[in-house]
Amino acid sequence: MIHSLFIVNSSGEVFLEKHWRSVVSRSVCEYFLDAQRAAPYDVPPVIATPHYYLITVQRDSVSLVAACKQEVPPLFVIEFLHRVVDTFQDYFSDCSESVIKDNYVVVYELLDEMLDNGFPLSTESNILKELIKPPNILRTIANTVTGKSNVSTILPVGQLSAIPWRRSGVRYTNNEAYFDVIEEVDAIIDKSGSTVFAEIQGHIDCCIKLSGMPDLSLSFMNPRLFDDVSFHPCVRFKRWEAERLLSFIPPDGNFRLMSYHISSQSVVAIPIYIRHNFSIKTGEQGRLDLTIGPRNTLGRTVDKVKLELTMPKCVLNCVLTPNQGKYTFDSVSKTLSWDVGRIDVSKLPNIRGSVSIMPGSPILDANPSINVQFQISQLAVSGLKVNRLDMYGEKYKPFKGVKYLTKAGKFQVRM
């Protein structure tokens, strides 16, 4: 399956490599680096080389490159690489070059357990934490003095059970179950304010701290909203198909229960609007006027709002006056950024002023577009609502909580 794994930093240097079935020269990564230089944000996930297939994943500031000799299902390898990054983040709270270098020993121990002769073996965080203890200062000092490692000599009970994602013997003083429903809105709005394209990418993240072996059932008010779903292995898929109910024995701790996609534009309510006026005439100064306001937010506050415009090449400078927040203009990249913050409904954020034009420049044939960022707490813009959570198999009553968050994904307004 996977012969070798290379981890590459943002400057194109291979700072970690691990081999299973045979040693592959790190020079094979040149094919990946060439593709990255050609299109930094659009590297093909699968690159065919004369002797290997390179399957790549880019997360944060690092890239994972797996080298395979034979043809393999690409999504199988991509999912494994994402599991590797998720495990690093779970163990070390980050997956940066510096963190991986500080924990080389644990990283190699994890990779040894996660892959056996090139085939995935243990990828569940609960099992891995019983096999390899997460690093802390006291354990590191004790291992240095005694010469021991973090690897357990006892095989975890869950490794051979039908529920490999949950460790055994879990006990908590306070039993709690929290669910975060997070939705990202991808949209393109034309200059008249009409929606050209809109869809929602959502997921439900859980933090489960329950004793014993609880069996949970989560139901929704409107489960027919989903166009496409992806579940954690703990979810009983047949019950979802029959009843549109999430039935599962949860892993212990933090995990992603499900991801979903809503592509029906009639369901996607655009939560903000922008009134814009941008005009440039040959040989004269241009004018820019932007106002942003909330729409379809059910009274919720729109927060962490930021607008970014890439101005035409003929623009030399912008002299603007915002009634809220701060703006910056980069004269090299021609990028105007306006950090708005929170939208106050009683006084809508506005920025206006003049735009300096290069003398003799031709009239524009296309206006810039605005990339928007925002967050809305306690709102799922699709209208998705959790109905109830029931627990079976244990006698205690847990504390339960659900939190909703809507934020901008690739949200663009054309001027």
C-alpha positions as CSV (number, residue, x, y, z in Angstrom):
1,M,0.0,0.0,0.0
2,I,2.2,2.9,1.3
3,H,5.9,2.5,0.9
4,S,7.2,5.8,2.3
5,L,5.9,9.0,3.9
6,F,7.6,12.4,3.6
7,I,6.6,15.5,5.6
8,V,7.5,18.7,3.8
9,N,7.6,22.2,5.3
10,S,6.4,25.4,3.6
11,S,9.9,26.2,2.1
12,G,10.0,22.8,0.3
13,E,12.4,20.9,2.7
14,V,11.7,17.3,3.7
15,F,12.2,17.4,7.5
16,L,10.8,13.9,8.3
17,E,10.6,10.6,6.3
18,K,9.4,7.2,7.3
19,H,9.7,4.0,5.3
20,W,7.8,0.8,5.6
21,R,8.0,-1.7,2.7
22,S,11.1,-0.3,1.0
23,V,13.3,2.8,1.2
24,V,12.2,5.4,-1.4
25,S,14.7,8.2,-2.1
26,R,13.5,11.6,-1.0
27,S,14.3,13.0,-4.4
28,V,10.9,11.7,-5.5
29,C,9.4,14.7,-3.7
30,E,10.8,16.9,-6.5
31,Y,7.8,16.0,-8.6
32,F,5.5,17.3,-5.8
33,L,7.6,20.5,-5.3
34,D,7.5,21.2,-9.0
35,A,3.7,20.9,-8.9
36,Q,3.6,23.1,-5.9
37,R,5.7,25.8,-7.5
38,A,3.5,25.8,-10.6
39,A,0.2,26.1,-8.6
40,P,0.7,26.7,-4.9
41,Y,-3.0,26.5,-4.0
42,D,-4.0,23.8,-6.5
43,V,-1.6,20.9,-6.2
44,P,-3.0,17.7,-7.7
45,P,-3.8,15.2,-4.9
46,V,-2.3,12.4,-7.0
47,I,0.9,12.8,-9.0
48,A,2.1,10.0,-11.3
49,T,5.9,9.7,-11.5
50,P,7.9,7.1,-13.6
51,H,8.2,4.6,-10.6
52,Y,5.7,5.8,-7.9
53,Y,2.4,7.4,-7.3
54,L,2.6,10.4,-5.0
55,I,-0.6,11.0,-3.0
56,T,-0.5,14.4,-1.1
57,V,-2.3,16.3,1.6
58,Q,-1.6,19.9,2.6
59,R,-2.7,20.9,6.1
60,D,-1.7,24.1,7.9
61,S,2.0,24.8,7.1
62,V,3.0,21.2,6.3
63,S,2.5,18.8,3.4
64,L,2.3,15.0,3.7
65,V,3.5,13.1,0.7
66,A,2.9,9.3,0.5
67,A,4.8,7.3,-2.1
68,C,3.1,4.1,-3.4
69,K,4.6,1.7,-6.0
70,Q,1.3,0.1,-7.1
71,E,-2.0,1.7,-7.9
72,V,-4.1,2.2,-4.8
73,P,-7.5,3.8,-4.0
74,P,-6.4,7.4,-3.7
75,L,-9.2,8.4,-1.2
76,F,-8.1,5.5,1.1
77,V,-4.6,7.0,1.3
78,I,-5.8,10.6,1.6
79,E,-8.1,9.6,4.5
80,F,-5.2,7.9,6.2
81,L,-3.0,11.0,5.8
82,H,-5.7,13.2,7.3
83,R,-5.9,10.8,10.2
84,V,-2.2,11.2,10.7
85,V,-2.5,15.0,10.9
86,D,-5.5,14.7,13.2
87,T,-3.6,12.4,15.5
88,F,-0.6,14.8,15.7
89,Q,-3.0,17.6,16.6
90,D,-4.7,15.5,19.2
91,Y,-1.3,14.5,20.8
92,F,0.6,17.8,20.4
93,S,-2.2,20.4,20.0
94,D,-0.6,21.4,16.7
95,C,0.9,20.0,13.5
96,S,3.6,22.5,12.7
97,E,7.2,21.8,11.8
98,S,8.6,22.9,15.1
99,V,6.1,20.7,17.1
100,I,6.9,17.6,15.0
101,K,10.6,18.2,15.4
102,D,10.2,18.6,19.2
103,N,8.4,15.2,19.4
104,Y,10.3,13.1,16.8
105,V,10.4,10.0,19.0
106,V,6.6,10.0,19.7
107,V,5.9,10.8,16.0
108,Y,7.9,7.7,14.8
109,E,6.2,5.5,17.5
110,L,2.8,6.7,16.3
111,L,3.6,6.1,12.6
112,D,4.8,2.6,13.5
113,E,1.5,1.8,15.2
114,M,-0.7,3.5,12.6
115,L,0.8,1.6,9.6
116,D,1.9,-2.0,9.5
117,N,3.9,-3.0,6.5
118,G,2.3,-0.2,4.6
119,F,-1.3,-1.0,5.5
120,P,-3.4,1.1,8.1
121,L,-3.6,-0.7,11.5
122,S,-4.5,1.5,14.4
123,T,-5.9,4.9,13.5
124,E,-8.3,5.6,16.4
125,S,-7.1,8.2,18.9
126,N,-8.5,6.3,21.9
127,I,-6.6,3.1,21.0
128,L,-3.4,5.0,20.2
129,K,-3.4,6.8,23.6
130,E,-3.5,3.4,25.3
131,L,-0.6,2.1,23.2
132,I,1.5,5.3,23.2
133,K,1.1,7.7,26.2
134,P,0.8,11.4,25.1
135,P,4.0,13.3,25.9
136,N,4.2,15.5,29.1
137,I,7.2,17.0,30.9
138,L,7.2,14.5,33.8
139,R,7.0,11.4,31.5
140,T,9.7,12.8,29.2
141,I,12.1,13.3,32.2
142,A,11.3,9.8,33.6
143,N,11.8,8.2,30.2
144,T,15.2,10.0,29.8
145,V,16.4,8.8,33.3
146,T,15.1,5.2,33.0
147,G,15.6,4.7,29.3
148,K,12.0,3.6,28.8
149,S,9.7,4.6,25.9
150,N,6.0,5.8,25.8
151,V,5.0,2.5,24.2
152,S,2.8,0.3,26.3
153,T,3.6,-3.4,26.7
154,I,-0.1,-4.3,27.0
155,L,-2.4,-4.6,24.0
156,P,-5.5,-2.3,24.5
157,V,-8.8,-4.1,25.1
158,G,-10.5,-2.0,22.4
159,Q,-8.0,-3.1,19.8
160,L,-9.7,-6.5,19.4
161,S,-13.3,-5.4,20.2
162,A,-16.2,-4.6,17.9
163,I,-15.9,-1.0,19.2
164,P,-12.2,-0.1,18.5
165,W,-12.8,3.7,18.8
166,R,-13.7,3.6,22.5
167,R,-11.2,2.8,25.3
168,S,-12.4,0.6,28.1
169,G,-12.9,1.5,31.8
170,V,-13.8,5.2,31.2
171,R,-14.8,7.0,34.4
172,Y,-15.8,10.6,35.0
173,T,-17.0,12.5,38.1
174,N,-19.0,14.9,35.9
175,N,-20.6,13.3,32.9
176,E,-21.0,15.7,30.0
177,A,-21.8,15.6,26.3
178,Y,-21.3,18.7,24.1
179,F,-22.1,19.1,20.4
180,D,-20.9,22.0,18.1
181,V,-22.9,22.5,14.9
182,I,-20.6,24.5,12.6
183,E,-21.7,25.6,9.1
184,E,-19.6,27.4,6.4
185,V,-21.4,29.4,3.8
186,D,-19.8,29.3,0.3
187,A,-21.5,31.9,-2.0
188,I,-21.1,34.2,-5.0
189,I,-23.3,37.3,-5.1
190,D,-23.5,39.4,-8.3
191,K,-23.4,43.2,-8.4
192,S,-27.2,43.5,-8.2
193,G,-27.2,41.5,-5.0
194,S,-28.7,38.3,-6.5
195,T,-27.2,34.9,-5.5
196,V,-25.3,33.2,-8.3
197,F,-24.2,30.3,-6.3
198,A,-24.6,29.2,-2.6
199,E,-24.1,26.1,-0.6
200,I,-23.3,25.0,2.9
201,Q,-20.5,22.8,4.2
202,G,-21.3,21.7,7.8
203,H,-20.0,19.4,10.5
204,I,-20.9,18.4,14.0
205,D,-17.9,18.2,16.4
206,C,-18.4,16.5,19.8
207,C,-16.7,16.5,23.2
208,I,-18.0,13.4,25.0
209,K,-16.9,12.8,28.6
210,L,-19.2,9.9,29.7
211,S,-18.5,7.0,32.0
212,G,-18.9,3.4,31.0
213,M,-20.3,2.4,27.6
214,P,-23.1,4.8,26.8
215,D,-25.3,4.3,23.7
216,L,-26.5,7.6,22.3
217,S,-29.3,8.6,19.9
218,L,-29.3,12.1,18.4
219,S,-32.3,13.3,16.4
220,F,-32.8,16.5,14.3
221,M,-35.9,18.7,13.8
222,N,-35.3,18.7,10.0
223,P,-33.0,15.9,8.9
224,R,-34.2,16.0,5.3
225,L,-32.0,19.1,4.7
226,F,-28.9,17.1,4.1
227,D,-27.8,16.5,0.5
228,D,-24.7,14.5,1.3
229,V,-23.4,13.1,4.6
230,S,-20.2,11.5,5.9
231,F,-20.1,9.8,9.3
232,H,-17.6,8.7,12.0
233,P,-17.3,4.9,12.0
234,C,-19.2,4.8,15.3
235,V,-22.5,5.8,13.6
236,R,-25.0,3.0,12.7
237,F,-25.6,3.8,9.1
238,K,-28.6,1.4,8.6
239,R,-30.5,3.2,11.4
240,W,-29.7,6.6,9.8
241,E,-31.1,5.4,6.4
242,A,-34.3,4.0,8.0
243,E,-35.1,6.6,10.7
244,R,-32.8,9.6,9.9
245,L,-31.5,9.2,13.5
246,L,-27.8,9.2,14.6
247,S,-27.3,6.1,16.8
248,F,-23.8,5.5,18.1
249,I,-21.5,4.5,21.0
250,P,-19.2,7.5,21.1
251,P,-15.4,7.6,21.3
252,D,-14.1,9.2,24.5
253,G,-13.1,12.9,24.2
254,N,-13.2,15.1,21.1
255,F,-14.1,13.8,17.6
256,R,-16.1,14.7,14.5
257,L,-19.4,12.9,14.5
258,M,-20.5,13.8,10.9
259,S,-19.9,16.2,8.0
260,Y,-22.7,17.3,5.7
261,H,-23.3,19.3,2.5
262,I,-26.4,21.3,1.6
263,S,-26.5,22.5,-2.0
264,S,-30.1,23.6,-2.4
265,Q,-29.8,27.3,-2.9
266,S,-33.4,27.8,-1.7
267,V,-32.3,26.6,1.8
268,V,-29.1,28.7,1.9
269,A,-30.1,32.1,3.5
270,I,-27.4,34.7,2.8
271,P,-26.7,36.3,6.2
272,I,-25.2,39.6,5.1
273,Y,-25.5,42.2,2.3
274,I,-23.1,44.7,0.9
275,R,-24.0,48.0,-0.8
276,H,-21.2,49.0,-3.0
277,N,-20.2,51.8,-5.3
278,F,-16.9,51.8,-7.1
279,S,-16.2,54.1,-10.0
280,I,-13.1,55.0,-12.0
281,K,-12.8,57.5,-14.9
282,T,-9.7,57.9,-17.1
283,G,-7.4,60.7,-15.8
284,E,-9.5,61.2,-12.7
285,Q,-9.6,60.0,-9.1
286,G,-11.9,57.1,-8.4
287,R,-14.5,56.8,-5.7
288,L,-15.2,53.8,-3.4
289,D,-18.2,53.5,-1.0
290,L,-19.0,50.3,0.9
291,T,-21.7,49.6,3.5
292,I,-22.3,46.2,5.1
293,G,-25.3,45.0,7.0
294,P,-27.0,41.8,8.4
295,R,-29.8,39.9,6.7
296,N,-31.6,36.7,7.7
297,T,-29.7,36.4,11.0
298,L,-32.8,36.1,13.3
299,G,-31.5,38.9,15.5
300,R,-28.1,37.2,16.0
301,T,-25.0,39.4,16.0
302,V,-22.6,39.2,13.0
303,D,-19.0,39.3,14.4
304,K,-15.4,39.1,13.2
305,V,-16.3,40.7,9.8
306,K,-13.5,41.4,7.4
307,L,-13.6,42.5,3.8
308,E,-10.7,42.1,1.3
309,L,-10.6,43.6,-2.2
310,T,-7.8,43.2,-4.8
311,M,-7.8,46.5,-6.6
312,P,-7.0,47.0,-10.3
313,K,-3.3,47.4,-11.2
314,C,-3.9,51.1,-12.1
315,V,-4.7,52.0,-8.5
316,L,-1.8,53.8,-6.7
317,N,-3.4,54.5,-3.3
318,C,-6.6,54.6,-1.4
319,V,-7.6,57.5,1.0
320,L,-10.7,56.2,2.9
321,T,-12.6,57.0,6.0
322,P,-14.3,54.1,7.9
323,N,-16.9,54.8,10.5
324,Q,-15.9,51.5,12.2
325,G,-12.8,49.4,12.3
326,K,-9.5,49.9,10.5
327,Y,-8.3,49.5,6.9
328,T,-4.9,48.8,5.2
329,F,-3.9,49.1,1.6
330,D,-0.9,47.2,0.2
331,S,0.4,49.2,-2.7
332,V,2.5,46.2,-4.0
333,S,-0.3,43.5,-4.1
334,K,-3.0,46.2,-4.5
335,T,-5.0,44.6,-1.7
336,L,-7.4,46.6,0.4
337,S,-8.3,45.0,3.8
338,W,-11.0,46.4,6.0
339,D,-11.3,44.8,9.5
340,V,-14.8,45.7,10.5
341,G,-15.4,43.7,13.7
342,R,-19.0,43.5,14.9
343,I,-21.9,44.9,12.9
344,D,-24.0,47.3,14.9
345,V,-27.5,47.4,13.4
346,S,-28.2,50.9,14.6
347,K,-25.2,52.3,12.7
348,L,-24.1,50.1,9.8
349,P,-20.4,49.9,9.1
350,N,-19.4,52.1,6.1
351,I,-16.1,53.0,4.4
352,R,-15.8,55.7,1.7
353,G,-13.2,57.9,0.1
354,S,-11.0,58.5,-3.0
355,V,-8.9,56.1,-5.0
356,S,-5.7,57.5,-6.8
357,I,-5.3,56.3,-10.4
358,M,-2.1,56.0,-12.4
359,P,-2.0,58.8,-15.0
360,G,-2.8,57.7,-18.5
361,S,-4.2,54.3,-17.4
362,P,-7.1,52.8,-19.5
363,I,-10.7,52.5,-18.3
364,L,-11.3,49.3,-16.4
365,D,-13.1,46.5,-18.2
366,A,-13.8,44.6,-14.9
367,N,-14.5,45.7,-11.3
368,P,-12.9,43.9,-8.4
369,S,-14.7,41.4,-6.2
370,I,-15.0,41.4,-2.4
371,N,-14.0,38.4,-0.3
372,V,-15.9,38.4,3.0
373,Q,-15.2,36.8,6.3
374,F,-17.7,36.7,9.2
375,Q,-19.0,34.6,12.1
376,I,-22.5,34.4,13.7
377,S,-22.8,32.6,17.0
378,Q,-25.9,30.5,18.0
379,L,-27.2,30.3,14.4
380,A,-27.2,27.5,11.9
381,V,-27.9,29.3,8.7
382,S,-29.5,26.2,7.1
383,G,-32.1,26.1,9.9
384,L,-30.7,22.8,11.2
385,K,-31.7,22.1,14.8
386,V,-30.9,19.3,17.2
387,N,-34.1,17.9,18.6
388,R,-33.0,15.7,21.5
389,L,-30.2,13.4,22.8
390,D,-31.1,10.2,24.5
391,M,-28.7,7.8,26.3
392,Y,-29.1,4.1,26.9
393,G,-26.9,1.5,28.7
394,E,-26.0,3.7,31.7
395,K,-28.1,4.9,34.6
396,Y,-26.7,8.4,35.3
397,K,-28.1,11.6,33.7
398,P,-25.4,13.5,31.8
399,F,-25.2,17.2,31.2
400,K,-25.9,18.0,27.5
401,G,-25.2,21.1,25.5
402,V,-25.5,22.2,21.8
403,K,-23.8,25.2,20.3
404,Y,-24.3,26.6,16.7
405,L,-21.9,28.6,14.7
406,T,-22.2,30.0,11.1
407,K,-19.1,31.4,9.3
408,A,-18.0,32.4,5.9
409,G,-16.3,29.9,3.7
410,K,-15.5,31.1,0.2
411,F,-17.9,34.1,0.2
412,Q,-17.5,36.5,-2.7
413,V,-19.4,39.6,-3.7
414,R,-18.9,40.9,-7.2
415,M,-18.9,44.7,-7.7
